[in-house]
Amino acid sequence: MNADIYEIFNSIQGEGIYAGTRQVFVRFCGCQLTCEYCDTRDARAAVARCRIDDRQINNPLDVGTVIDAIDRLWTPSTRYVSLTGGEPLLHAEFIRELAERNRRPLYLETNASLPDSAETLADMLDVAACDIKLPEHRSTGDYDRLLDAELATIEVFSSAGVETFVKIVVLPETTEKSIGSAVFGIELIDCSIPLILQPVSPVNINPERLLGLMDFAGTHLSDIRMIPQLHKLLLIP
């Protein structure tokens, strides 16, 4: 099994409940969404060569090559292999083979829009970091359909016992109304699923508005956190 991979590198996780932990990132190529704030636009389509630390090799890569790279990049403080993108669930069969042959804990970072692919991996993952997009993100022309898919994916992972949390990127125009459908949907699945509200980088949003969004979500969910992109604050790739 082969996949087009944009890069493999070791760094700190800058987002979500594991911000600050060290991970080996496997960034897959390809994404079916067009989020306005995307900071990995170059990974939306396939590239000819994959960067691994300070060298480049031809795509596509096989699973053995990826595992060898993970093992070389692993350090004593590294905690997870982060499967990111692009959108890693577009490569579900490759990830399943990787999971079967890899001995490291797996952390999936996904836009959560592919619940069928989530089903194929739910028994292989340790952590699932699931995005929910908002209308103002301009990710798709069919927001309601996307939200239904995202909530279905979150339920798949949560029901399977995968440690699951949700991340919503907060833009200056984000309101209680625009996050409401997402908050209510998570509540119906499990109100204890952590929700991370992540101000878009660079952060230029009134702190009172951020606190108001937290309190609104907190009336429905039990674990709300406001966490910026730590790696950008620290100027770490």
TASULJO-V594697 format. One record per backbone hydrogen bond with DSSP energy under -1.0 kcal/mol. NH is the residue of the N-H (numbers start at 1). CO is the residue of the C=O. If there is no record, write none. Layout:
# TASULJO-V594697
[[NH,CO] [NH,CO]]
This chain:
# TASULJO-V594697
[[3,61] [6,27] [7,27] [8,51] [9,25] [11,23] [13,21] [19,16] [20,13] [21,18] [23,11] [24,80] [25,9] [26,82] [27,7] [28,84] [29,4] [30,43] [31,44] [34,139] [36,137] [38,35] [43,40] [44,41] [50,57] [51,6] [52,55] [53,8] [55,52] [57,50] [59,48] [61,3] [63,1] [66,62] [67,63] [68,64] [69,65] [70,66] [71,67] [72,68] [73,69] [74,70] [78,75] [79,22] [81,105] [82,24] [83,107] [84,26] [87,30] [90,87] [91,88] [95,91] [96,92] [97,93] [98,94] [99,95] [100,96] [101,97] [102,98] [107,81] [108,127] [109,83] [110,129] [118,114] [119,115] [120,116] [121,118] [122,118] [124,121] [126,106] [127,106] [128,163] [129,108] [130,165] [131,110] [132,167] [137,134] [138,135] [146,142] [147,143] [148,144] [149,145] [150,146] [151,147] [152,148] [153,149] [154,150] [155,151] [156,152] [157,153] [158,154] [159,155] [160,156] [161,158] [162,157] [163,126] [165,128] [166,194] [167,130] [168,196] [170,198] [174,171] [179,175] [183,179] [184,180] [185,181] [186,182] [187,183] [188,184] [189,185] [190,186] [193,190] [195,223] [196,166] [197,225] [198,168] [200,170] [210,206] [211,207] [212,208] [213,209] [214,210] [215,211] [216,212] [217,213] [218,214] [219,216] [220,217] [221,217] [222,191] [225,195] [227,197] [230,14] [230,228] [233,229] [234,230] [236,231]]
